[in-house]
Amino acid sequence: MLPSQALLPAVLFALAALQALASDTFMAAVYEHAVILPHPTQEPVPASDALALMNKNMDVLEGAIKEAAQQGAHIIVTPEDGIYGWQFTRESIYPYLEDIPDPVVNWIPCTDPSRFGPAPVQERLSCMARNNSIYVVANIGDKKLCNSSDPSCPRDGRYQYNTDVVFDTQGKLVARYHKYNLFRSETQFDYPKEPEAVTFETPFGKFGIFTCFDILFYEPAVVLVSKMQVDTVLFPTAWMNVLPFLTAIEFHSAWAMGMGVNLLSANTHNTTKAMTGDGLFAPEGPAAYHYDSATEEGRLLLAELSAHPRLSPTYPPAINWSLHATSIEKFPGENDTFSGTVRKDIFTFRELRHKDGNYTVCQGDLCCHLVYQMSNKRRDEVYVLGAFDGLHGSLIKYHWQICTLLKCPSTNLSTCGQPVETAQTKFEMFSLSGTFGTSYIFPEVLYSGVQLAPGEFEVLRDGRLKSKHGTSKPLLTATLFGRLYEKDQPHPLRISL
């Protein structure tokens, strides 16, 4: 028989689990971390120096984890690169890596730290979770030995993976995910041989996990949601903001709405790299978000979310994204269009020359339709309707279809598509739709000052992105961002392995 002191934590955990099961919601937290970076070097530093740097970052993360737990959070997500930063070579990152086992081993590093060799980072993260009775999600590096019998084994005899780990309220390792879609600069890491669809069950829903660039691809992002039917996606990221469509808060919020799941997005904070913007995003819109390009401070966010959003009475209905646009003729009006560039993508634009109107613009198989009315047509601001249907990217090419109502940085039409953060024009109404060839569409509305517009727009069942009562703030962009995964080109680096 266990002594009464040993029974108490188990009883408390069981009560907490029952309480969570009895509730339809849970408290979630994300922390945007201003990472303490190592000095860039081409050579490995001593393991003690690497651990010292990681402990400095984990000191900050531990403070955020404690605060989140004290405020009732059940789970907290911390950012990609949040423990050691970036700017590594394959050799220089090695002292920061640990061997992370498959969670089937049923391991609590906090109570058995040396079971799989030295693992001080996993031990500390496990203890943070255990001591604060909270699920902890973190991004670290995994190393796996290989040998010459493996034809894809690197010459140094090891695989190195960008890795997410999850520890439950007892400190047990319950999930490990190896990032599948590496960004161009992540040459310190290897590609997993196969994509991983990592899920785990909690008393407050089914969770999936992937990392940063993964969100743009079918595997693992769509697989987790459409096939694995997760309720919530955990998303450590080091997202470099790119206006007008790929700012962290707008795209991540739009992705959660388009996919119909919760997304817990924790971003790295570094203004010199344009990294900021995290949030707790639900299918109905953002529950909480943060965007700060002016300071170098981290930020903790908390919000209550539906544990099973598909069962929620406010869950958005199914949408036929092309129904409205394919049912109408091209709107009458001026037919003059011009080309503009958005991050090397050539869009077809039409200028909105009047205070109100109906407009159409087409490119490839996509026609975009807009009905709008401005509150006041300013002479010093220009808006355009734009369409893009094609492959994006230089090395890694993936297919986008985009319809957008967009503010230009100046009255010079050659600037249309370039980043802009401020505007003065409000709209009495707008309705945007397109003849999309995909059901994976992500609706975005972004206001002046890089602010979201929760509750101020809706997507009708026929695929129209529509303002509800006019825009309360000046508009930067309203966008329907589509992904045609089946038209993506093979990843050139992965197929060469």
RABEL-V328346 format. One record per residue. SS is DSSP state (H for helix, E for strand, C for the rest). Layout:
SS
SS
This chain:
C
C
C
H
H
H
H
H
H
H
H
H
H
H
H
H
H
H
H
H
H
H
C
C
E
E
E
E
E
E
E
E
E
C
C
C
C
C
C
C
C
C
C
C
C
C
H
H
H
H
H
H
H
H
H
H
H
H
H
H
H
H
H
H
H
H
H
H
H
H
C
C
C
C
E
E
E
E
C
C
C
C
C
C
C
C
C
C
C
C
C
C
C
H
H
H
C
E
C
C
C
C
H
H
H
C
C
E
C
C
C
C
C
C
C
C
C
C
C
H
H
H
H
H
H
H
H
H
H
H
H
H
C
C
E
E
E
E
E
E
E
E
E
E
E
C
C
C
C
C
C
C
C
C
C
C
C
E
E
E
E
E
E
E
E
E
E
C
C
C
C
E
E
E
E
E
E
E
C
C
C
C
C
C
C
C
C
C
C
C
C
C
C
C
C
C
C
C
E
E
E
E
C
C
E
E
E
E
E
E
E
H
H
H
H
H
C
H
H
H
H
H
H
H
H
H
H
C
C
C
C
E
E
E
E
E
E
C
C
E
C
E
C
C
C
E
C
H
H
H
H
H
H
H
H
H
H
H
H
C
C
E
E
E
E
E
E
E
C
E
H
H
H
C
E
C
C
E
E
E
E
E
C
C
E
E
E
E
E
E
C
C
C
C
C
C
C
C
E
E
E
E
E
E
E
E
C
C
H
H
H
C
C
C
C
C
C
C
C
C
C
C
H
H
H
H
C
C
C
C
C
C
C
C
C
C
C
E
E
E
E
E
C
C
E
E
E
E
E
E
E
C
C
C
C
E
E
E
E
E
E
E
E
C
C
E
E
E
E
E
E
E
E
E
C
C
C
C
C
C
C
C
E
E
E
E
E
E
E
E
E
E
C
C
C
C
C
E
E
E
E
E
E
E
E
E
E
C
C
C
C
C
H
H
H
C
C
C
C
C
C
C
C
C
C
C
E
E
E
E
E
E
E
E
C
C
C
C
C
C
E
E
E
E
E
E
E
C
C
C
E
E
C
C
C
C
E
E
E
C
C
C
C
C
E
E
E
C
C
C
C
C
C
C
E
E
E
E
E
E
E
E
E
C
H
H
H
C
C
C
C
C
C
C
C
C
C
